[in-house]
């Protein structure tokens, strides 16, 4: 069964019916009056003035307990970022002193969701400044970097909420770690107002400026050496050593304050654009070399995004030769850092959008014009969007839950499995449930299947390779890759479906007909010796006991038979536990396995539904390896050195 696909790269912008083209009419097109949202700053899209006229005049926004702000309205199109307070909010929008709209929104912070932490990493001997051009020589301090990162965090949050809404997923977004602090998000308040605002944590590294600025660690340098510890690993270690982050799971957006444009080497030192996970911490990092172009507060958003000052490479970097003007430097700096935060939230590279290089259009989300182009309605935001596959991943991320999701069970930690059935069919299995299957042809996204309805995620999916190749128009000479993602943010893949099936259909001595070989669990990290055991179902002997040799890891399995013979997979050694069959004809049907570089431990499952105790350690990822319905286990394979470093099974379709 193959579900409908989602092929579009960008969602259509929902359209409302046209109202009278009276210049007294102000219309909000992306939020309903009285709607509940979950972010501090709300992105508004709207129309004001004559719809077919040409003009560029400001609208003003007044809201609860926050200074009035102005935003460009170009040929009737406007975009604005609006400050909200928890609870009911009345937003007053004024156009040309004559048209006024009173708009109502409720802000409900979701404090139960895990936050994004904003952090600035600085060397232990850092001077506490970042690169700026001469015009901004007094705007390079740590305190200003804090203001800029705080504003960036709220802009990222507003962008995510709008993108999830446009894709029909509700007002989902991450929350920021906030504290009761002097607020900096408005220049008109001069830091004199204390609010619940995003806290920016300063992480003082144990590494020196010399170590952090080592050219071998500079991501864009020809002298980069991947054999030396990376900036990413430096900062993961710094988080682990930090009293706030060392003992809890966390997702961090990290700005590297000590990045520096080296004019002699023509490279940015102490910069890496990287994101991902490390244990129970996830991290997206980016250098501060473009931070000079970022807004410090809401009033600076429009002027910064319209600033065409040329980038002077005598003082600051022109990143990727795409930031030759300050507004473009803002786009790459703030947008590409969001790209890395996306990786920290499990997003991968996509065919379009922020997770491609769409962040070059970052400004278009927030302002209805840019240098040389006006107006920019929502449908013309180009690369400034989440691709649909990003949306699906974020839909089930714990940081993006909303109350309408209802109670959410702790997701099963098991990764998805690909179970070959024959030359033509694959069964996908995931106890947590699937959210998406992507079809990638010759390394390029082609389409995907998604399962986004609440509590409607299948745990097993049967795929016909012929049908899915037709669906994604994969030609015989093209390579089809499958990526399966589950609602517990686990992704597994098959690089080449044809090779996968060819390699997994084998023949075993003493077994009539073709046999299917499962994936091996454990990456053979010890270089162990391989072994194969064949269980012939036609033989009359019965399995009586499985003896498991283990300590902290799995050493081997001994199958003891009713005729007194034994079959060994792996090796004997370590401690020994025995699991007896209780009924005539009871047999092993599969295993729950924990593995990584080697096999940590396992649990035995039998044909009667019984499960053994857990044998061995609890490290590595959890996997289920078992004969699928209608198949029986006919053998095992594995490899062992000091202990087992791989384990898999053979199975065959049951005879009628």
C-alpha positions as CSV (number, residue, x, y, z in Angstrom):
1,X,0.0,0.0,0.0
2,X,1.5,3.3,-1.1
3,X,0.0,6.6,0.2
4,X,-0.3,9.8,-1.7
5,X,2.9,11.7,-2.0
6,X,3.8,15.3,-1.1
7,X,5.8,16.6,-4.0
8,X,5.6,20.3,-3.7
9,X,8.7,22.1,-2.4
10,X,6.9,25.1,-1.0
11,X,3.4,25.1,0.3
12,X,0.9,27.4,-1.3
13,X,0.1,30.5,0.7
14,X,-3.5,30.4,1.9
15,X,-5.5,33.1,0.2
16,X,-8.5,35.0,1.6
17,X,-11.3,36.4,-0.4
18,X,-10.7,40.0,-1.6
19,X,-12.4,42.7,0.3
20,X,-13.4,46.1,-1.0
21,X,-10.4,48.0,-2.4
22,X,-11.0,50.9,-0.1
23,X,-8.0,52.7,1.4
24,X,-9.7,52.5,4.7
25,X,-9.4,48.7,4.7
26,X,-6.6,47.1,6.7
27,X,-6.5,43.3,6.3
28,X,-4.5,40.7,8.2
29,X,-4.0,37.7,5.9
30,X,-2.2,35.1,8.0
31,X,-3.8,35.3,11.5
32,X,-7.4,35.2,12.5
33,X,-8.8,37.7,15.1
34,X,-8.8,36.1,18.5
35,X,-6.3,33.3,17.5
36,X,-4.1,31.6,20.1
37,X,-0.3,31.6,19.4
38,X,2.7,30.4,21.3
39,X,5.5,32.8,20.5
40,X,6.5,36.2,21.9
41,X,6.8,37.9,18.5
42,X,4.1,37.3,15.9
43,X,4.8,37.8,12.2
44,X,1.9,39.6,10.5
45,X,1.2,39.6,6.8
46,X,-1.4,42.0,5.5
47,X,-2.8,44.5,3.1
48,X,-3.6,48.2,3.5
49,X,-4.5,51.0,1.1
50,X,-5.6,50.7,-2.5
51,X,-4.8,47.3,-3.8
52,X,-3.8,48.4,-7.3
53,X,-1.9,51.5,-6.3
54,X,1.9,52.1,-6.2
55,X,3.2,53.6,-3.0
56,X,5.7,53.0,-0.1
57,X,4.5,54.4,3.1
58,X,4.7,53.1,6.7
59,X,2.1,51.4,8.8
60,X,2.4,51.7,12.6
61,X,1.8,49.0,15.2
62,X,0.8,49.6,18.8
63,X,0.4,46.8,21.2
64,X,0.2,46.0,24.9
65,X,2.9,47.6,27.0
66,X,5.4,47.9,24.1
67,X,6.7,50.9,22.1
68,X,5.0,51.7,18.8
69,X,6.9,50.4,15.7
70,X,6.7,51.2,12.0
71,X,6.9,48.9,9.0
72,X,6.9,49.5,5.2
73,X,3.7,49.1,3.4
74,X,4.5,48.7,-0.3
75,X,1.8,48.7,-3.0
76,X,-0.6,47.7,-0.2
77,X,1.5,44.8,1.1
78,X,3.0,44.9,4.6
79,X,4.8,42.6,7.0
80,X,5.4,43.3,10.6
81,X,6.8,41.7,13.7
82,X,4.5,42.3,16.7
83,X,5.4,42.0,20.4
84,X,2.9,40.0,22.6
85,X,2.5,39.6,26.3
86,X,1.1,36.4,27.8
87,X,-2.7,36.4,27.7
88,X,-5.0,38.6,25.6
89,X,-3.4,41.2,23.3
90,X,-4.9,44.0,21.4
91,X,-2.9,45.1,18.4
92,X,-3.7,48.5,16.8
93,X,-2.6,49.0,13.2
94,X,-2.7,52.4,11.7
95,X,-2.3,53.4,8.0
96,X,-1.9,57.0,6.9
97,X,-3.6,58.3,10.1
98,X,-7.1,57.4,8.6
99,X,-7.4,53.6,8.6
100,X,-7.2,51.8,11.9
101,X,-7.6,48.1,12.7
102,X,-7.9,46.7,16.2
103,X,-6.8,43.1,16.1
104,X,-6.8,40.5,19.0
105,X,-4.4,37.7,19.7
106,X,-3.9,35.5,22.7
107,X,-0.3,34.5,23.6
108,X,0.0,31.2,25.5
109,X,3.6,30.3,26.3
110,X,4.1,26.5,26.3
111,X,6.5,26.2,29.3
112,X,6.2,22.4,29.3
113,X,8.2,22.1,26.0
114,X,12.0,21.8,26.1
115,X,13.5,25.2,25.2
116,X,16.2,26.4,22.8
117,X,19.1,27.8,24.7
118,X,20.9,30.8,23.2
119,X,24.6,30.7,24.0
120,X,27.8,32.6,23.2
121,X,31.0,30.6,23.3
122,X,34.1,32.6,24.1
123,X,37.7,31.5,24.6
124,X,39.0,31.5,28.2
125,X,41.3,34.4,27.3
126,X,38.9,36.1,24.9
127,X,39.0,39.9,24.6
128,X,35.2,39.7,24.4
129,X,34.8,41.5,21.0
130,X,33.8,40.5,17.5
131,X,34.6,41.8,14.0
132,X,33.0,45.0,12.9
133,X,33.7,47.6,10.1
134,X,35.1,51.0,11.1
135,X,31.6,52.6,11.0
136,X,30.6,50.3,13.9
137,X,33.8,50.3,15.9
138,X,31.9,51.0,19.2
139,X,29.4,48.2,18.5
140,X,31.5,45.1,18.9
141,X,31.1,44.3,22.6
142,X,29.9,41.1,24.3
143,X,26.8,42.9,25.5
144,X,25.9,44.0,22.0
145,X,26.4,40.4,20.8
146,X,23.9,39.3,23.4
147,X,21.3,41.8,22.2
148,X,21.8,40.6,18.6
149,X,21.6,36.9,19.4
150,X,18.5,37.5,21.5
151,X,16.7,39.3,18.6
152,X,17.8,36.6,16.2
153,X,16.3,34.0,18.5
154,X,12.9,35.7,18.4
155,X,13.0,36.1,14.7
156,X,13.8,32.4,14.2
157,X,10.9,31.6,16.5
158,X,8.5,33.8,14.6
159,X,9.6,32.3,11.3
160,X,9.1,28.8,12.5
161,X,5.6,29.5,13.7
162,X,4.6,31.1,10.4
163,X,6.0,28.3,8.4
164,X,4.3,25.6,10.4
165,X,1.0,27.5,10.1
166,X,1.3,27.8,6.3
167,X,1.8,24.1,6.1
168,X,-1.3,23.3,8.1
169,X,0.5,22.3,11.3
170,X,-0.9,24.9,13.6
171,X,1.1,27.6,15.4
172,X,4.0,25.3,16.3
173,X,7.4,26.7,17.2
174,X,10.2,26.2,19.7
175,X,10.2,28.2,22.9
176,X,13.3,30.1,24.1
177,X,14.9,29.8,27.5
178,X,13.7,33.0,29.2
179,X,14.4,34.8,32.4
180,X,13.3,38.0,34.2
181,X,15.9,40.4,32.8
182,X,16.4,43.9,31.6
183,X,15.0,43.7,28.1
184,X,16.8,44.8,25.0
185,X,14.3,44.0,22.2
186,X,13.3,47.7,21.8
187,X,15.7,50.6,21.4
188,X,13.1,53.0,22.7
189,X,13.2,51.5,26.2
190,X,17.0,51.9,26.6
191,X,17.2,48.7,28.6
192,X,15.1,50.3,31.4
193,X,12.2,47.7,31.3
194,X,12.5,44.3,32.9
195,X,10.6,41.5,31.3
196,X,10.6,37.8,30.8
197,X,13.0,37.8,27.9
198,X,15.4,35.3,26.2
199,X,18.5,34.6,28.3
200,X,21.8,34.5,26.4
201,X,24.2,32.2,28.3
202,X,27.9,33.0,28.1
203,X,30.0,29.7,27.9
204,X,33.6,30.4,28.8
205,X,35.6,27.7,27.0
206,X,38.5,25.8,28.6
207,X,40.3,26.4,25.3
208,X,42.4,29.4,24.5
209,X,42.0,32.0,21.7
210,X,45.0,30.4,20.0
211,X,43.4,27.0,20.0
212,X,40.0,28.2,18.8
213,X,41.6,30.4,16.1
214,X,43.9,27.6,14.9
215,X,43.6,27.7,11.1
216,X,43.3,23.9,11.0
217,X,39.9,24.3,12.7
218,X,38.6,27.0,10.4
219,X,35.9,25.4,8.3
220,X,36.4,27.5,5.2
221,X,40.3,27.3,5.2
222,X,42.2,25.2,2.6
223,X,44.5,24.3,5.6
224,X,41.6,22.7,7.5
225,X,42.6,19.4,9.2
226,X,39.8,17.1,10.1
227,X,42.1,15.1,12.2
228,X,42.3,17.7,14.9
229,X,39.5,18.2,17.4
230,X,36.8,20.4,15.8
231,X,35.2,23.6,17.1
232,X,32.0,21.6,17.4
233,X,33.6,19.0,19.7
234,X,35.2,21.8,21.7
235,X,31.9,23.4,22.4
236,X,30.1,20.1,23.1
237,X,32.8,19.5,25.7
238,X,32.3,23.0,27.1
239,X,28.6,22.3,27.4
240,X,29.2,19.0,29.2
241,X,31.5,20.9,31.7
242,X,29.0,23.7,32.3
243,X,27.0,23.6,35.5
244,X,23.7,24.5,33.7
245,X,24.0,22.2,30.7
246,X,26.3,19.3,31.9
247,X,23.6,17.3,33.6
248,X,20.5,17.8,31.4
249,X,19.5,17.2,27.8
250,X,19.6,20.5,25.8
251,X,19.3,22.0,22.4
252,X,21.7,25.0,22.0
253,X,22.2,27.7,19.4
254,X,25.8,28.7,19.8
255,X,27.5,31.9,18.5
256,X,31.3,31.8,18.4
257,X,32.3,35.3,19.5
258,X,36.0,34.9,18.7
259,X,35.5,34.4,15.0
260,X,37.9,36.6,13.1
261,X,38.5,37.5,9.4
262,X,42.2,37.0,8.8
263,X,43.0,39.3,5.9
264,X,46.4,37.7,5.3
265,X,45.0,34.2,4.9
266,X,41.7,35.3,3.5
267,X,39.8,33.1,5.8
268,X,37.5,33.3,8.8
269,X,39.2,31.8,11.8
270,X,37.2,30.3,14.7
271,X,34.2,29.8,12.4
272,X,32.3,26.6,11.7
273,X,28.8,26.2,10.4
274,X,27.8,22.9,11.9
275,X,24.8,21.4,13.6
276,X,23.8,18.1,15.0
277,X,23.7,16.0,18.1
278,X,26.2,14.6,20.6
279,X,24.7,12.3,23.2
280,X,21.8,14.0,24.9
281,X,22.8,17.4,23.7
282,X,22.2,19.0,20.3
283,X,24.0,22.0,19.1
284,X,24.1,24.4,16.1
285,X,27.1,26.7,15.9
286,X,28.1,29.6,13.7
287,X,30.8,32.3,13.7
288,X,30.2,35.9,14.7
289,X,31.9,37.3,11.5
290,X,28.6,38.5,10.1
291,X,27.0,39.6,13.3
292,X,27.9,43.2,12.7
293,X,25.0,43.3,10.2
294,X,22.4,41.9,12.5
295,X,19.7,44.0,14.2
296,X,20.0,44.6,17.9
297,X,16.3,45.2,18.4
298,X,13.0,45.3,16.6
299,X,13.5,48.9,15.4
300,X,16.7,47.9,13.6
301,X,15.1,45.1,11.5
302,X,14.0,47.2,8.6
303,X,17.0,49.5,8.3
304,X,19.4,46.5,8.6
305,X,17.5,44.6,6.0
306,X,17.7,47.6,3.6
307,X,21.3,48.5,4.3
308,X,23.3,48.4,1.0
309,X,26.6,49.5,2.5
310,X,29.3,47.5,0.7
311,X,31.2,44.9,2.7
312,X,34.8,46.1,3.1
313,X,37.0,43.0,3.2
314,X,39.8,45.0,4.7
315,X,37.9,44.7,7.9
316,X,35.1,42.1,7.7
317,X,34.4,38.9,5.7
318,X,32.4,38.5,2.6
319,X,31.1,35.0,3.4
320,X,31.0,32.7,0.3
321,X,31.2,35.9,-1.8
322,X,27.5,36.2,-1.2
323,X,27.5,38.9,1.5
324,X,28.9,41.8,-0.5
325,X,26.4,44.2,1.1
326,X,25.4,44.4,4.7
327,X,21.8,43.3,4.2
328,X,23.1,40.2,2.4
329,X,25.6,39.6,5.3
330,X,22.6,39.7,7.7
331,X,20.8,37.1,5.6
332,X,23.7,34.7,5.5
333,X,24.7,35.2,9.1
334,X,21.3,34.9,10.8
335,X,19.7,32.6,8.2
336,X,22.7,30.2,8.0
337,X,22.8,30.0,11.8
338,X,19.2,29.0,11.7
339,X,20.2,26.3,9.2
340,X,22.6,24.9,11.8
341,X,19.9,25.1,14.5
342,X,17.7,23.2,12.1
343,X,20.4,20.4,12.0
344,X,20.2,20.4,15.8
345,X,16.5,19.8,15.5
346,X,17.2,16.8,13.3
347,X,16.6,18.5,9.9
348,X,18.8,17.5,7.0
349,X,19.7,19.2,3.8
350,X,16.7,19.7,1.5
351,X,15.9,20.5,-2.1
352,X,15.0,24.1,-1.3
353,X,14.5,26.4,1.6
354,X,16.6,27.3,4.7
355,X,18.1,23.8,4.8
356,X,19.4,24.4,1.2
357,X,20.8,27.9,0.7
358,X,17.5,29.6,0.9
359,X,18.7,31.7,3.8
360,X,20.0,34.2,1.2
361,X,16.3,35.4,1.1
362,X,15.9,35.4,4.9
363,X,14.9,39.1,4.8
364,X,11.8,38.5,2.7
365,X,10.0,36.9,5.6
366,X,10.1,40.1,7.6
367,X,10.0,43.0,5.2
368,X,7.7,43.6,2.2
369,X,10.6,45.0,0.1
370,X,14.4,44.6,-0.3
371,X,17.0,46.7,-2.1
372,X,15.9,46.7,-5.8
373,X,12.7,44.7,-5.4
374,X,9.3,45.7,-4.1
375,X,6.8,44.6,-3.1
376,X,7.5,41.2,-1.7
377,X,4.2,39.4,-0.8
378,X,4.3,36.1,1.1
379,X,4.2,34.1,-2.1
380,X,7.5,35.7,-3.3
381,X,9.7,34.9,-0.3
382,X,11.7,32.4,-2.5
383,X,14.2,30.4,-0.4
384,X,13.0,31.7,3.0
385,X,10.9,28.7,3.9
386,X,11.0,25.3,5.5
387,X,10.8,22.5,2.9
388,X,7.8,20.2,3.5
389,X,10.1,17.4,4.8
390,X,11.4,19.9,7.4
391,X,7.8,20.6,8.4
392,X,7.1,16.9,8.9
393,X,10.2,16.4,11.0
394,X,9.3,19.4,13.2
395,X,5.7,18.3,13.5
396,X,6.6,15.5,15.9
397,X,9.6,17.1,17.6
398,X,9.1,17.5,21.4
399,X,10.1,21.1,21.2
400,X,7.2,21.8,18.8
401,X,4.3,20.2,20.6
402,X,1.0,22.2,21.0
403,X,-1.9,21.5,23.3
404,X,-4.1,20.0,20.6
405,X,-1.7,17.1,20.3
406,X,-3.1,15.8,23.5
407,X,-1.2,13.4,25.8
408,X,2.1,12.2,24.3
409,X,3.5,8.9,25.4
410,X,7.2,8.6,25.8
411,X,8.2,7.4,22.3
412,X,9.8,4.0,21.9
413,X,13.6,4.4,21.5
414,X,13.8,1.8,18.7
415,X,15.0,3.0,15.3
416,X,13.1,2.0,12.1
417,X,14.0,-1.2,10.4
418,X,14.1,-2.3,6.8
419,X,13.0,-5.9,6.4
420,X,13.6,-7.5,3.0
421,X,10.9,-10.0,2.1
422,X,11.9,-11.1,-1.5
423,X,13.4,-9.6,-4.6
424,X,10.5,-7.1,-4.9
425,X,9.2,-6.2,-1.5
426,X,10.5,-4.5,1.7
427,X,8.6,-4.2,5.0
428,X,9.4,-1.2,7.2
429,X,8.9,-1.6,10.9
430,X,9.0,1.1,13.7
431,X,7.3,0.6,17.1
432,X,7.1,4.4,17.6
433,X,5.3,4.8,14.2
434,X,6.4,6.4,11.0
435,X,6.1,10.1,10.1
436,X,7.7,10.0,6.7
437,X,9.4,8.0,4.0
438,X,11.6,10.0,1.5
439,X,12.5,8.8,-2.0
440,X,15.8,10.1,-3.2
441,X,17.0,9.4,-6.8
442,X,20.7,9.7,-7.6
443,X,21.2,11.8,-4.5
444,X,18.4,14.2,-5.2
445,X,15.0,14.4,-3.4
446,X,12.2,13.3,-5.6
447,X,9.1,12.9,-3.4
448,X,8.0,11.6,0.0
449,X,5.1,9.8,1.8
450,X,4.0,11.4,5.0
451,X,1.9,10.5,8.0
452,X,1.1,13.6,9.9
453,X,-2.5,13.1,11.2
454,X,-2.6,12.9,15.0
455,X,-2.1,9.3,16.2
456,X,-2.4,7.9,12.7
457,X,1.3,6.8,12.3
458,X,1.7,3.3,10.9
459,X,4.1,1.0,12.7
460,X,4.5,-1.3,9.6
461,X,4.5,-0.4,5.9
462,X,4.8,-2.8,3.0
463,X,6.5,-1.3,0.0
464,X,6.5,-2.7,-3.6
465,X,9.8,-1.5,-5.1
466,X,8.3,-1.5,-8.6
467,X,5.4,0.7,-7.5
468,X,7.5,3.2,-5.6
469,X,9.9,3.5,-8.6
470,X,7.0,4.3,-10.7
471,X,5.8,6.9,-8.2
472,X,9.1,8.7,-8.2
473,X,9.8,8.1,-11.9
474,X,13.1,6.3,-11.1
475,X,14.6,4.9,-14.3
476,X,16.3,1.5,-14.4
477,X,19.8,3.1,-14.5
478,X,19.1,5.4,-11.5
479,X,19.8,4.7,-7.9
480,X,16.9,4.9,-5.4
481,X,17.6,5.7,-1.8
482,X,15.0,5.3,0.9
483,X,15.0,7.3,4.1
484,X,12.5,6.4,6.9
485,X,11.8,8.8,9.7
486,X,9.8,8.0,12.9
487,X,7.9,10.2,15.3
488,X,10.7,9.7,17.8
489,X,13.1,11.6,15.5
490,X,15.0,8.4,14.4
491,X,16.0,8.1,10.7
492,X,17.4,5.1,8.9
493,X,18.1,4.7,5.3
494,X,18.9,2.3,2.4
495,X,21.5,3.8,0.1
496,X,20.5,1.6,-2.9
497,X,17.3,-0.3,-2.9
498,X,18.3,-2.7,-5.7
499,X,21.7,-3.5,-4.1
500,X,20.0,-4.0,-0.7
501,X,17.5,-6.6,-2.1
502,X,20.2,-8.3,-4.2
503,X,22.5,-8.6,-1.2
504,X,19.8,-9.8,1.2
505,X,18.4,-12.7,-0.8
506,X,20.8,-15.6,-0.4
507,X,21.0,-19.4,-0.3
508,X,22.1,-21.5,2.8
509,X,23.4,-25.1,2.8
510,X,20.7,-27.5,3.8
511,X,17.8,-25.0,3.2
512,X,15.7,-25.5,0.1
513,X,15.0,-22.3,-1.8
514,X,15.9,-18.7,-1.3
515,X,16.5,-17.3,2.1
516,X,16.4,-13.6,3.3
517,X,19.3,-12.2,5.3
518,X,18.5,-9.4,7.7
519,X,20.6,-6.3,8.3
520,X,23.5,-6.9,10.6
521,X,23.3,-5.0,13.9
522,X,26.7,-3.8,15.2
523,X,29.2,-2.1,12.9
524,X,32.0,-4.7,13.2
525,X,34.0,-2.3,15.2
526,X,36.3,-5.0,16.6
527,X,37.1,-6.7,13.3
528,X,35.7,-9.9,14.5
529,X,35.7,-13.4,13.0
530,X,32.4,-14.2,11.2
531,X,30.3,-17.3,11.9
532,X,27.0,-18.7,10.4
533,X,24.5,-21.1,12.0
534,X,21.8,-22.8,10.0
535,X,18.6,-24.1,11.7
536,X,16.9,-26.6,9.4
537,X,13.1,-26.5,10.2
538,X,12.7,-29.9,8.5
539,X,14.9,-31.7,11.1
540,X,13.1,-33.4,14.0
541,X,15.3,-32.1,16.9
542,X,13.8,-29.4,19.1
543,X,15.4,-26.4,20.6
544,X,15.6,-26.8,24.4
545,X,17.7,-23.8,25.6
546,X,19.6,-20.8,24.5
547,X,22.7,-20.1,26.6
548,X,23.8,-16.5,26.4
549,X,27.4,-15.6,27.1
550,X,27.7,-12.0,28.2
551,X,29.2,-9.5,30.6
552,X,28.9,-5.8,29.9
553,X,28.6,-6.8,26.2
554,X,27.4,-9.8,24.3
555,X,30.0,-12.6,23.8
556,X,27.9,-15.3,22.0
557,X,24.9,-17.5,21.8
558,X,24.8,-21.3,22.2
559,X,21.6,-23.1,20.9
560,X,21.2,-26.4,22.7
561,X,19.1,-29.1,20.9
562,X,17.1,-32.1,22.1
563,X,19.6,-34.5,20.7
564,X,22.4,-33.0,22.9
565,X,24.1,-31.1,20.1
566,X,24.9,-27.4,20.3
567,X,25.2,-24.5,17.7
568,X,27.4,-21.5,18.5
569,X,27.2,-18.0,17.2
570,X,30.0,-15.7,18.4
571,X,32.1,-17.1,21.2
572,X,31.9,-18.6,24.7
573,X,33.1,-16.5,27.6
574,X,32.0,-13.9,30.1
575,X,29.1,-14.7,32.3
576,X,26.5,-17.3,31.3
577,X,22.6,-17.1,31.4
578,X,20.2,-19.7,30.2
579,X,16.8,-19.2,28.6
580,X,14.7,-22.4,28.3
581,X,12.0,-23.2,25.9
582,X,8.8,-24.2,27.7
583,X,6.6,-25.8,25.1
584,X,7.2,-28.5,22.4
585,X,7.9,-26.7,19.2
586,X,8.7,-23.3,20.8
587,X,11.5,-21.6,18.9
588,X,13.3,-18.3,18.7
589,X,11.5,-15.7,16.5
590,X,13.8,-12.8,16.9
591,X,15.7,-10.4,19.2
592,X,15.7,-6.9,20.6
593,X,19.3,-5.8,20.2
594,X,21.3,-2.9,21.5
595,X,24.3,-2.1,19.3
596,X,26.7,0.5,18.0
597,X,30.3,-0.3,17.0
598,X,29.6,-3.7,18.6
599,X,26.7,-5.6,20.2
600,X,26.0,-4.5,23.7
601,X,23.2,-6.8,24.7
602,X,19.9,-8.5,23.6
603,X,16.6,-9.9,24.6
604,X,15.2,-13.2,23.0
605,X,11.7,-13.4,21.6
606,X,10.0,-16.7,20.9
607,X,7.3,-18.0,18.7
608,X,4.9,-18.2,21.7
609,X,5.3,-14.5,22.4
610,X,7.6,-15.0,25.4
611,X,10.5,-12.7,26.1
612,X,13.7,-13.4,28.0
613,X,15.3,-11.1,30.5
614,X,17.8,-8.6,29.1
615,X,21.3,-10.1,28.7
616,X,24.4,-7.8,28.5
617,X,24.8,-4.0,28.5
618,X,22.4,-1.2,27.6
619,X,24.6,1.0,25.4
620,X,24.1,1.6,21.7
621,X,20.9,2.1,19.8
622,X,17.9,-0.2,20.2
623,X,16.8,-2.4,17.3
624,X,14.3,-5.2,16.6
625,X,15.5,-8.1,14.4
626,X,12.9,-10.8,13.9
627,X,11.3,-12.9,11.2
628,X,8.4,-10.9,9.8
629,X,4.8,-12.3,9.9
630,X,4.5,-15.4,7.6
631,X,8.3,-16.1,7.8
632,X,10.3,-18.3,10.1
633,X,13.9,-18.0,11.4
634,X,16.2,-20.5,9.7
635,X,19.6,-19.3,10.8
636,X,21.8,-16.6,12.3
637,X,25.1,-14.9,11.5
638,X,27.5,-12.8,13.5
639,X,31.0,-11.9,14.1
640,X,33.1,-11.7,17.3
641,X,36.6,-10.7,18.5
642,X,36.8,-9.8,22.2
643,X,33.0,-9.9,22.1
644,X,30.4,-9.8,19.4
645,X,30.5,-6.9,17.0
646,X,27.6,-7.9,14.7
647,X,24.5,-10.0,14.8
648,X,21.8,-10.8,12.2
649,X,19.3,-13.5,11.2
650,X,18.2,-15.5,8.2
651,X,14.5,-16.2,7.6
652,X,12.3,-17.9,5.0
653,X,8.7,-17.8,4.0
654,X,6.7,-20.4,5.9
655,X,5.6,-23.3,3.7
656,X,1.8,-23.5,3.2
